[in-house]
Amino acid sequence: MNMLRRLVILFSGLIGAAGVAAAAAGTHMNPDPNVTTAAYFLMLGAAGATAAAGLGAARGFRWSLADLGGAVIALGAALFGGTLIARALWQTTIFPMAAPTGGTMLILGWLMVGLAAFERASRPA
């Protein structure tokens, strides 16, 4: 397993855990719907990024569009979810346009994973 996949899976574990924590915070601390939305995006982003790393590994490439897409999904989910949580729980923003930037990263990451279907399978490992 290459370093990019290891980092994606590590980061996926972290944002998945943050998603569970956000779900708990939304239930017990602050019923703001943005906290629930953040929890969904964090957990789904974690699952998607992990699956993308698995797809890249199954294809046997040193790196793949699936790997890159997984990394972008993980970062986008963290940025989008983190922005919503910061706004709901602490009334602050990470930086202007952080949530739309994270959302755009999620879209692009998923498109990259989809394009991985057209990579040639004959590249050496």
N, CA, C and O atoms as a GROMACS GRO file, in nm:
protein
  500
    1MET      N    1   0.085  -0.117   0.000
    1MET     CA    2   0.000   0.000   0.000
    1MET      C    3   0.090   0.124   0.000
    1MET      O    4   0.184   0.134   0.079
    2ASN      N    5   0.059   0.217  -0.090
    2ASN     CA    6   0.144   0.335  -0.100
    2ASN      C    7   0.108   0.437   0.009
    2ASN      O    8   0.008   0.423   0.078
    3MET      N    9   0.193   0.539   0.022
    3MET     CA   10   0.177   0.637   0.130
    3MET      C   11   0.049   0.719   0.113
    3MET      O   12  -0.016   0.751   0.212
    4LEU      N   13   0.011   0.753  -0.011
    4LEU     CA   14  -0.112   0.829  -0.031
    4LEU      C   15  -0.232   0.751   0.022
    4LEU      O   16  -0.317   0.807   0.091
    5ARG      N   17  -0.239   0.624  -0.010
    5ARG     CA   18  -0.351   0.542   0.040
    5ARG      C   19  -0.350   0.534   0.192
    5ARG      O   20  -0.455   0.541   0.255
    6ARG      N   21  -0.233   0.518   0.250
    6ARG     CA   22  -0.224   0.513   0.396
    6ARG      C   23  -0.275   0.643   0.458
    6ARG      O   24  -0.349   0.641   0.557
    7LEU      N   25  -0.235   0.755   0.401
    7LEU     CA   26  -0.279   0.884   0.454
    7LEU      C   27  -0.429   0.905   0.436
    7LEU      O   28  -0.496   0.958   0.525
    8VAL      N   29  -0.482   0.862   0.321
    8VAL     CA   30  -0.626   0.874   0.298
    8VAL      C   31  -0.703   0.791   0.399
    8VAL      O   32  -0.803   0.837   0.455
    9ILE      N   33  -0.658   0.670   0.423
    9ILE     CA   34  -0.728   0.583   0.518
    9ILE      C   35  -0.714   0.637   0.661
    9ILE      O   36  -0.811   0.634   0.737
   10LEU      N   37  -0.596   0.685   0.698
   10LEU     CA   38  -0.579   0.747   0.829
   10LEU      C   39  -0.673   0.867   0.845
   10LEU      O   40  -0.743   0.878   0.945
   11PHE      N   41  -0.674   0.956   0.747
   11PHE     CA   42  -0.758   1.074   0.754
   11PHE      C   43  -0.906   1.036   0.752
   11PHE      O   44  -0.988   1.100   0.818
   12SER      N   45  -0.940   0.930   0.678
   12SER     CA   46  -1.079   0.882   0.677
   12SER      C   47  -1.122   0.837   0.816
   12SER      O   48  -1.234   0.864   0.859
   13GLY      N   49  -1.033   0.768   0.885
   13GLY     CA   50  -1.064   0.727   1.022
   13GLY      C   51  -1.088   0.846   1.112
   13GLY      O   52  -1.177   0.844   1.197
   14LEU      N   53  -1.007   0.949   1.094
   14LEU     CA   54  -1.021   1.069   1.178
   14LEU      C   55  -1.152   1.143   1.147
   14LEU      O   56  -1.222   1.185   1.240
   15ILE      N   57  -1.184   1.160   1.019
   15ILE     CA   58  -1.308   1.233   0.989
   15ILE      C   59  -1.431   1.148   1.018
   15ILE      O   60  -1.537   1.201   1.049
   16GLY      N   61  -1.417   1.015   1.007
   16GLY     CA   62  -1.528   0.928   1.047
   16GLY      C   63  -1.557   0.940   1.196
   16GLY      O   64  -1.672   0.949   1.237
   17ALA      N   65  -1.451   0.941   1.276
   17ALA     CA   66  -1.467   0.961   1.420
   17ALA      C   67  -1.526   1.098   1.450
   17ALA      O   68  -1.612   1.112   1.537
   18ALA      N   69  -1.481   1.200   1.376
   18ALA     CA   70  -1.536   1.334   1.395
   18ALA      C   71  -1.684   1.337   1.358
   18ALA      O   72  -1.762   1.409   1.420
   19GLY      N   73  -1.723   1.259   1.259
   19GLY     CA   74  -1.864   1.251   1.221
   19GLY      C   75  -1.949   1.190   1.330
   19GLY      O   76  -2.060   1.237   1.357
   20VAL      N   77  -1.900   1.086   1.393
   20VAL     CA   78  -1.973   1.025   1.505
   20VAL      C   79  -1.982   1.125   1.622
   20VAL      O   80  -2.087   1.138   1.685
   21ALA      N   81  -1.872   1.194   1.650
   21ALA     CA   82  -1.873   1.295   1.756
   21ALA      C   83  -1.970   1.408   1.723
   21ALA      O   84  -2.039   1.458   1.811
   22ALA      N   85  -1.975   1.447   1.597
   22ALA     CA   86  -2.069   1.553   1.556
   22ALA      C   87  -2.214   1.506   1.571
   22ALA      O   88  -2.300   1.584   1.612
   23ALA      N   89  -2.239   1.380   1.539
   23ALA     CA   90  -2.375   1.328   1.557
   23ALA      C   91  -2.414   1.331   1.705
   23ALA      O   92  -2.526   1.367   1.739
   24ALA      N   93  -2.322   1.294   1.791
   24ALA     CA   94  -2.348   1.299   1.935
   24ALA      C   95  -2.368   1.443   1.981
   24ALA      O   96  -2.458   1.471   2.061
   25ALA      N   97  -2.284   1.534   1.931
   25ALA     CA   98  -2.299   1.675   1.969
   25ALA      C   99  -2.433   1.730   1.922
   25ALA      O  100  -2.497   1.807   1.993
   26GLY      N  101  -2.474   1.691   1.803
   26GLY     CA  102  -2.603   1.736   1.752
   26GLY      C  103  -2.720   1.683   1.832
   26GLY      O  104  -2.824   1.748   1.840
   27THR      N  105  -2.703   1.568   1.891
   27THR     CA  106  -2.809   1.509   1.972
   27THR      C  107  -2.808   1.564   2.114
   27THR      O  108  -2.914   1.592   2.170
   28HIS      N  109  -2.691   1.581   2.172
   28HIS     CA  110  -2.683   1.612   2.314
   28HIS      C  111  -2.647   1.757   2.347
   28HIS      O  112  -2.681   1.805   2.456
   29MET      N  113  -2.579   1.828   2.255
   29MET     CA  114  -2.532   1.963   2.287
   29MET      C  115  -2.610   2.071   2.214
   29MET      O  116  -2.654   2.170   2.274
   30ASN      N  117  -2.628   2.052   2.086
   30ASN     CA  118  -2.684   2.159   2.003
   30ASN      C  119  -2.767   2.096   1.891
   30ASN      O  120  -2.711   2.030   1.803
   31PRO      N  121  -2.899   2.114   1.893
   31PRO     CA  122  -2.983   2.050   1.793
   31PRO      C  123  -2.982   2.121   1.657
   31PRO      O  124  -3.071   2.098   1.575
   32ASP      N  125  -2.885   2.207   1.632
   32ASP     CA  126  -2.875   2.278   1.505
   32ASP      C  127  -2.866   2.177   1.391
   32ASP      O  128  -2.783   2.086   1.395
   33PRO      N  129  -2.951   2.191   1.289
   33PRO     CA  130  -2.946   2.095   1.176
   33PRO      C  131  -2.813   2.094   1.103
   33PRO      O  132  -2.779   1.996   1.037
   34ASN      N  133  -2.736   2.203   1.112
   34ASN     CA  134  -2.605   2.205   1.047
   34ASN      C  135  -2.509   2.104   1.109
   34ASN      O  136  -2.422   2.050   1.040
   35VAL      N  137  -2.524   2.077   1.239
   35VAL     CA  138  -2.440   1.977   1.304
   35VAL      C  139  -2.472   1.838   1.250
   35VAL      O  140  -2.382   1.758   1.224
   36THR      N  141  -2.600   1.811   1.233
   36THR     CA  142  -2.641   1.682   1.176
   36THR      C  143  -2.592   1.668   1.032
   36THR      O  144  -2.542   1.562   0.993
   37THR      N  145  -2.606   1.774   0.954
   37THR     CA  146  -2.558   1.771   0.816
   37THR      C  147  -2.407   1.747   0.812
   37THR      O  148  -2.359   1.668   0.732
   38ALA      N  149  -2.334   1.814   0.899
   38ALA     CA  150  -2.189   1.795   0.906
   38ALA      C  151  -2.156   1.650   0.940
   38ALA      O  152  -2.066   1.591   0.880
   39ALA      N  153  -2.229   1.592   1.036
   39ALA     CA  154  -2.205   1.453   1.074
   39ALA      C  155  -2.224   1.360   0.955
   39ALA      O  156  -2.142   1.270   0.932
   40TYR      N  157  -2.331   1.380   0.879
   40TYR     CA  158  -2.356   1.296   0.761
   40TYR      C  159  -2.243   1.309   0.660
   40TYR      O  160  -2.193   1.208   0.610
   41PHE      N  161  -2.202   1.432   0.631
   41PHE     CA  162  -2.097   1.451   0.531
   41PHE      C  163  -1.964   1.395   0.577
   41PHE      O  164  -1.889   1.339   0.496
   42LEU      N  165  -1.932   1.409   0.704
   42LEU     CA  166  -1.807   1.354   0.755
   42LEU      C  167  -1.805   1.202   0.747
   42LEU      O  168  -1.708   1.142   0.701
   43MET      N  169  -1.913   1.139   0.792
   43MET     CA  170  -1.916   0.991   0.790
   43MET      C  171  -1.922   0.936   0.648
   43MET      O  172  -1.855   0.838   0.616
   44LEU      N  173  -2.003   0.998   0.561
   44LEU     CA  174  -2.010   0.950   0.423
   44LEU      C  175  -1.880   0.979   0.348
   44LEU      O  176  -1.838   0.898   0.265
   45GLY      N  177  -1.818   1.092   0.376
   45GLY     CA  178  -1.689   1.122   0.314
   45GLY      C  179  -1.582   1.023   0.357
   45GLY      O  180  -1.499   0.981   0.276
   46ALA      N  181  -1.585   0.986   0.485
   46ALA     CA  182  -1.488   0.888   0.534
   46ALA      C  183  -1.506   0.754   0.464
   46ALA      O  184  -1.409   0.691   0.422
   47ALA      N  185  -1.630   0.710   0.453
   47ALA     CA  186  -1.658   0.582   0.386
   47ALA      C  187  -1.619   0.589   0.238
   47ALA      O  188  -1.559   0.495   0.185
   48GLY      N  189  -1.652   0.698   0.173
   48GLY     CA  190  -1.619   0.712   0.031
   48GLY      C  191  -1.470   0.718   0.006
   48GLY      O  192  -1.421   0.657  -0.088
   49ALA      N  193  -1.397   0.790   0.089
   49ALA     CA  194  -1.253   0.801   0.071
   49ALA      C  195  -1.184   0.666   0.096
   49ALA      O  196  -1.091   0.629   0.026
   50THR      N  197  -1.233   0.593   0.197
   50THR     CA  198  -1.177   0.460   0.224
   50THR      C  199  -1.204   0.366   0.107
   50THR      O  200  -1.115   0.292   0.066
   51ALA      N  201  -1.325   0.370   0.054
   51ALA     CA  202  -1.358   0.286  -0.062
   51ALA      C  203  -1.273   0.324  -0.183
   51ALA      O  204  -1.229   0.236  -0.258
   52ALA      N  205  -1.250   0.453  -0.203
   52ALA     CA  206  -1.168   0.496  -0.316
   52ALA      C  207  -1.025   0.445  -0.303
   52ALA      O  208  -0.965   0.402  -0.401
   53ALA      N  209  -0.971   0.449  -0.182
   53ALA     CA  210  -0.836   0.394  -0.160
   53ALA      C  211  -0.835   0.244  -0.186
   53ALA      O  212  -0.738   0.192  -0.243
   54GLY      N  213  -0.939   0.176  -0.147
   54GLY     CA  214  -0.950   0.033  -0.175
   54GLY      C  215  -0.958   0.004  -0.324
   54GLY      O  216  -0.898  -0.091  -0.373
   55LEU      N  217  -1.032   0.087  -0.397
   55LEU     CA  218  -1.041   0.071  -0.542
   55LEU      C  219  -0.904   0.091  -0.606
   55LEU      O  220  -0.864   0.015  -0.694
   56GLY      N  221  -0.834   0.193  -0.561
   56GLY     CA  222  -0.699   0.216  -0.615
   56GLY      C  223  -0.607   0.098  -0.586
   56GLY      O  224  -0.530   0.058  -0.673
   57ALA      N  225  -0.616   0.043  -0.466
   57ALA     CA  226  -0.532  -0.071  -0.430
   57ALA      C  227  -0.569  -0.195  -0.512
   57ALA      O  228  -0.481  -0.271  -0.553
   58ALA      N  229  -0.697  -0.215  -0.535
   58ALA     CA  230  -0.742  -0.332  -0.612
   58ALA      C  231  -0.696  -0.324  -0.757
   58ALA      O  232  -0.671  -0.427  -0.820
   59ARG      N  233  -0.684  -0.204  -0.808
   59ARG     CA  234  -0.639  -0.188  -0.946
   59ARG      C  235  -0.488  -0.209  -0.958
   59ARG      O  236  -0.437  -0.228  -1.068
   60GLY      N  237  -0.416  -0.205  -0.846
   60GLY     CA  238  -0.275  -0.238  -0.845
   60GLY      C  239  -0.183  -0.127  -0.889
   60GLY      O  240  -0.064  -0.151  -0.909
   61PHE      N  241  -0.231  -0.008  -0.904
   61PHE     CA  242  -0.146   0.102  -0.946
   61PHE      C  243  -0.066   0.156  -0.829
   61PHE      O  244  -0.104   0.140  -0.713
   62ARG      N  245   0.044   0.220  -0.861
   62ARG     CA  246   0.114   0.295  -0.756
   62ARG      C  247   0.023   0.407  -0.707
   62ARG      O  248   0.015   0.433  -0.587
   63TRP      N  249  -0.044   0.471  -0.798
   63TRP     CA  250  -0.146   0.569  -0.764
   63TRP      C  251  -0.252   0.563  -0.873
   63TRP      O  252  -0.228   0.513  -0.982
   64SER      N  253  -0.366   0.612  -0.842
   64SER     CA  254  -0.480   0.605  -0.933
   64SER      C  255  -0.562   0.732  -0.916
   64SER      O  256  -0.550   0.802  -0.816
   65LEU      N  257  -0.646   0.761  -1.014
   65LEU     CA  258  -0.741   0.870  -0.997
   65LEU      C  259  -0.832   0.842  -0.878
   65LEU      O  260  -0.879   0.935  -0.812
   66ALA      N  261  -0.857   0.715  -0.850
   66ALA     CA  262  -0.938   0.681  -0.732
   66ALA      C  263  -0.868   0.726  -0.604
   66ALA      O  264  -0.933   0.778  -0.513
   67ASP      N  265  -0.737   0.707  -0.597
   67ASP     CA  266  -0.662   0.752  -0.479
   67ASP      C  267  -0.670   0.903  -0.464
   67ASP      O  268  -0.697   0.955  -0.355
   68LEU      N  269  -0.646   0.973  -0.573
   68LEU     CA  270  -0.652   1.119  -0.568
   68LEU      C  271  -0.793   1.167  -0.535
   68LEU      O  272  -0.811   1.260  -0.457
   69GLY      N  273  -0.891   1.103  -0.596
   69GLY     CA  274  -1.030   1.138  -0.566
   69GLY      C  275  -1.064   1.114  -0.420
   69GLY      O  276  -1.133   1.195  -0.359
   70GLY      N  277  -1.016   1.004  -0.365
   70GLY     CA  278  -1.039   0.976  -0.224
   70GLY      C  279  -0.978   1.082  -0.134
   70GLY      O  280  -1.038   1.121  -0.033
   71ALA      N  281  -0.858   1.127  -0.170
   71ALA     CA  282  -0.793   1.232  -0.091
   71ALA      C  283  -0.872   1.362  -0.097
   71ALA      O  284  -0.889   1.430   0.004
   72VAL      N  285  -0.921   1.396  -0.215
   72VAL     CA  286  -0.999   1.519  -0.231
   72VAL      C  287  -1.132   1.507  -0.157
   72VAL      O  288  -1.178   1.604  -0.096
   73ILE      N  289  -1.195   1.389  -0.162
   73ILE     CA  290  -1.319   1.367  -0.088
   73ILE      C  291  -1.296   1.386   0.062
   73ILE      O  292  -1.373   1.455   0.128
   74ALA      N  293  -1.190   1.325   0.114
   74ALA     CA  294  -1.162   1.335   0.258
   74ALA      C  295  -1.138   1.480   0.299
   74ALA      O  296  -1.192   1.526   0.400
   75LEU      N  297  -1.059   1.552   0.223
   75LEU     CA  298  -1.030   1.691   0.256
   75LEU      C  299  -1.155   1.778   0.240
   75LEU      O  300  -1.181   1.866   0.323
   76GLY      N  301  -1.231   1.753   0.136
   76GLY     CA  302  -1.354   1.830   0.115
   76GLY      C  303  -1.456   1.806   0.225
   76GLY      O  304  -1.521   1.900   0.272
   77ALA      N  305  -1.472   1.680   0.266
   77ALA     CA  306  -1.565   1.649   0.375
   77ALA      C  307  -1.521   1.715   0.505
   77ALA      O  308  -1.604   1.767   0.580
   78ALA      N  309  -1.390   1.712   0.532
   78ALA     CA  310  -1.339   1.775   0.654
   78ALA      C  311  -1.362   1.926   0.651
   78ALA      O  312  -1.402   1.984   0.752
   79LEU      N  313  -1.338   1.988   0.538
   79LEU     CA  314  -1.357   2.132   0.526
   79LEU      C  315  -1.505   2.169   0.536
   79LEU      O  316  -1.541   2.261   0.609
   80PHE      N  317  -1.590   2.099   0.463
   80PHE     CA  318  -1.733   2.128   0.464
   80PHE      C  319  -1.792   2.102   0.602
   80PHE      O  320  -1.858   2.189   0.660
   81GLY      N  321  -1.769   1.982   0.655
   81GLY     CA  322  -1.823   1.947   0.786
   81GLY      C  323  -1.766   2.033   0.897
   81GLY      O  324  -1.839   2.076   0.986
   82GLY      N  325  -1.636   2.058   0.893
   82GLY     CA  326  -1.573   2.141   0.995
   82GLY      C  327  -1.628   2.282   0.996
   82GLY      O  328  -1.644   2.343   1.102
   83THR      N  329  -1.655   2.336   0.878
   83THR     CA  330  -1.711   2.470   0.869
   83THR      C  331  -1.850   2.476   0.930
   83THR      O  332  -1.882   2.568   1.006
   84LEU      N  333  -1.934   2.377   0.898
   84LEU     CA  334  -2.069   2.375   0.954
   84LEU      C  335  -2.067   2.361   1.106
   84LEU      O  336  -2.144   2.426   1.176
   85ILE      N  337  -1.979   2.276   1.156
   85ILE     CA  338  -1.969   2.256   1.301
   85ILE      C  339  -1.917   2.383   1.368
   85ILE      O  340  -1.970   2.425   1.471
   86ALA      N  341  -1.814   2.444   1.312
   86ALA     CA  342  -1.759   2.567   1.371
   86ALA      C  343  -1.865   2.677   1.376
   86ALA      O  344  -1.873   2.752   1.473
   87ARG      N  345  -1.945   2.685   1.271
   87ARG     CA  346  -2.050   2.786   1.266
   87ARG      C  347  -2.159   2.758   1.369
   87ARG      O  348  -2.206   2.849   1.437
   88ALA      N  349  -2.199   2.632   1.381
   88ALA     CA  350  -2.310   2.597   1.470
   88ALA      C  351  -2.270   2.597   1.617
   88ALA      O  352  -2.346   2.646   1.701
   89LEU      N  353  -2.153   2.544   1.648
   89LEU     CA  354  -2.116   2.529   1.788
   89LEU      C  355  -2.040   2.649   1.844
   89LEU      O  356  -2.053   2.680   1.963
   90TRP      N  357  -1.960   2.717   1.761
   90TRP     CA  358  -1.875   2.823   1.813
   90TRP      C  359  -1.899   2.959   1.746
   90TRP      O  360  -1.828   3.055   1.775
   91GLN      N  361  -1.998   2.967   1.657
   91GLN     CA  362  -2.033   3.091   1.587
   91GLN      C  363  -1.912   3.157   1.520
   91GLN      O  364  -1.894   3.278   1.528
   92THR      N  365  -1.832   3.075   1.455
   92THR     CA  366  -1.715   3.126   1.384
   92THR      C  367  -1.705   3.057   1.248
   92THR      O  368  -1.770   2.955   1.225
   93THR      N  369  -1.625   3.112   1.161
   93THR     CA  370  -1.600   3.049   1.032
   93THR      C  371  -1.451   3.019   1.020
   93THR      O  372  -1.367   3.086   1.080
   94ILE      N  373  -1.420   2.918   0.941
   94ILE     CA  374  -1.281   2.880   0.920
   94ILE      C  375  -1.214   2.985   0.831
   94ILE      O  376  -1.108   3.038   0.865
   95PHE      N  377  -1.275   3.015   0.718
   95PHE     CA  378  -1.236   3.125   0.630
   95PHE      C  379  -1.355   3.151   0.539
   95PHE      O  380  -1.440   3.063   0.524
   96PRO      N  381  -1.364   3.267   0.478
   96PRO     CA  382  -1.478   3.295   0.390
   96PRO      C  383  -1.489   3.191   0.278
   96PRO      O  384  -1.388   3.154   0.217
   97MET      N  385  -1.609   3.146   0.252
   97MET     CA  386  -1.638   3.049   0.146
   97MET      C  387  -1.580   2.910   0.173
   97MET      O  388  -1.558   2.833   0.079
   98ALA      N  389  -1.554   2.878   0.298
   98ALA     CA  390  -1.496   2.747   0.331
   98ALA      C  391  -1.594   2.634   0.300
   98ALA      O  392  -1.555   2.533   0.241
   99ALA      N  393  -1.721   2.649   0.338
   99ALA     CA  394  -1.818   2.542   0.313
   99ALA      C  395  -1.838   2.518   0.163
   99ALA      O  396  -1.835   2.403   0.120
  100PRO      N  397  -1.858   2.622   0.081
  100PRO     CA  398  -1.871   2.596  -0.062
  100PRO      C  399  -1.744   2.538  -0.125
  100PRO      O  400  -1.751   2.457  -0.218
  101THR      N  401  -1.628   2.578  -0.073
  101THR     CA  402  -1.503   2.520  -0.122
  101THR      C  403  -1.497   2.371  -0.091
  101THR      O  404  -1.461   2.291  -0.176
  102GLY      N  405  -1.533   2.335   0.033
  102GLY     CA  406  -1.536   2.193   0.070
  102GLY      C  407  -1.638   2.115  -0.013
  102GLY      O  408  -1.611   2.003  -0.054
  103GLY      N  409  -1.754   2.174  -0.037
  103GLY     CA  410  -1.855   2.108  -0.119
  103GLY      C  411  -1.808   2.088  -0.262
  103GLY      O  412  -1.832   1.983  -0.322
  104THR      N  413  -1.741   2.188  -0.317
  104THR     CA  414  -1.687   2.175  -0.452
  104THR      C  415  -1.580   2.067  -0.457
  104THR      O  416  -1.573   1.991  -0.553
  105MET      N  417  -1.498   2.060  -0.354
  105MET     CA  418  -1.396   1.955  -0.347
  105MET      C  419  -1.462   1.817  -0.344
  105MET      O  420  -1.414   1.723  -0.408
  106LEU      N  421  -1.572   1.804  -0.271
  106LEU     CA  422  -1.643   1.676  -0.267
  106LEU      C  423  -1.692   1.637  -0.406
  106LEU      O  424  -1.675   1.523  -0.448
  107ILE      N  425  -1.751   1.730  -0.476
  107ILE     CA  426  -1.800   1.702  -0.612
  107ILE      C  427  -1.686   1.659  -0.702
  107ILE      O  428  -1.695   1.558  -0.772
  108LEU      N  429  -1.576   1.735  -0.699
  108LEU     CA  430  -1.461   1.701  -0.784
  108LEU      C  431  -1.400   1.567  -0.746
  108LEU      O  432  -1.360   1.490  -0.833
  109GLY      N  433  -1.392   1.539  -0.616
  109GLY     CA  434  -1.338   1.411  -0.572
  109GLY      C  435  -1.419   1.294  -0.623
  109GLY      O  436  -1.364   1.194  -0.670
  110TRP      N  437  -1.552   1.306  -0.614
  110TRP     CA  438  -1.637   1.198  -0.663
  110TRP      C  439  -1.625   1.183  -0.815
  110TRP      O  440  -1.630   1.071  -0.866
  111LEU      N  441  -1.610   1.294  -0.886
  111LEU     CA  442  -1.590   1.284  -1.031
  111LEU      C  443  -1.458   1.215  -1.064
  111LEU      O  444  -1.450   1.137  -1.159
  112MET      N  445  -1.355   1.243  -0.986
  112MET     CA  446  -1.226   1.176  -1.007
  112MET      C  447  -1.238   1.026  -0.983
  112MET      O  448  -1.180   0.946  -1.058
  113VAL      N  449  -1.311   0.987  -0.880
  113VAL     CA  450  -1.332   0.844  -0.854
  113VAL      C  451  -1.405   0.781  -0.972
  113VAL      O  452  -1.370   0.671  -1.016
  114GLY      N  453  -1.505   0.850  -1.024
  114GLY     CA  454  -1.577   0.798  -1.140
  114GLY      C  455  -1.488   0.783  -1.262
  114GLY      O  456  -1.498   0.685  -1.335
  115LEU      N  457  -1.400   0.880  -1.284
  115LEU     CA  458  -1.308   0.873  -1.399
  115LEU      C  459  -1.207   0.760  -1.385
  115LEU      O  460  -1.150   0.716  -1.484
  116ALA      N  461  -1.184   0.714  -1.264
  116ALA     CA  462  -1.092   0.602  -1.242
  116ALA      C  463  -1.139   0.476  -1.315
  116ALA      O  464  -1.059   0.386  -1.340
  117ALA      N  465  -1.266   0.469  -1.347
  117ALA     CA  466  -1.318   0.354  -1.422
  117ALA      C  467  -1.255   0.344  -1.560
  117ALA      O  468  -1.256   0.236  -1.620
  118PHE      N  469  -1.202   0.453  -1.611
  118PHE     CA  470  -1.147   0.454  -1.746
  118PHE      C  471  -0.996   0.447  -1.750
  118PHE      O  472  -0.936   0.458  -1.857
  119GLU      N  473  -0.932   0.428  -1.635
  119GLU     CA  474  -0.787   0.412  -1.633
  119GLU      C  475  -0.750   0.277  -1.692
  119GLU      O  476  -0.822   0.178  -1.678
  120ARG      N  477  -0.637   0.274  -1.756
  120ARG     CA  478  -0.589   0.149  -1.810
  120ARG      C  479  -0.538   0.062  -1.697
  120ARG      O  480  -0.470   0.110  -1.606
  121ALA      N  481  -0.570  -0.065  -1.701
  121ALA     CA  482  -0.533  -0.158  -1.594
  121ALA      C  483  -0.394  -0.218  -1.612
  121ALA      O  484  -0.352  -0.297  -1.528
  122SER      N  485  -0.324  -0.184  -1.718
  122SER     CA  486  -0.198  -0.252  -1.745
  122SER      C  487  -0.076  -0.177  -1.691
  122SER      O  488   0.037  -0.217  -1.719
  123ARG      N  489  -0.094  -0.070  -1.615
  123ARG     CA  490   0.021   0.000  -1.558
  123ARG      C  491   0.087  -0.087  -1.452
  123ARG      O  492   0.018  -0.154  -1.375
  124PRO      N  493   0.217  -0.088  -1.449
  124PRO     CA  494   0.287  -0.171  -1.350
  124PRO      C  495   0.270  -0.116  -1.209
  124PRO      O  496   0.252   0.004  -1.189
  125ALA      N  497   0.277  -0.206  -1.112
  125ALA     CA  498   0.262  -0.166  -0.972
  125ALA      C  499   0.387  -0.105  -0.917
  125ALA      O  500   0.392  -0.066  -0.800
   0.00000   0.00000   0.00000
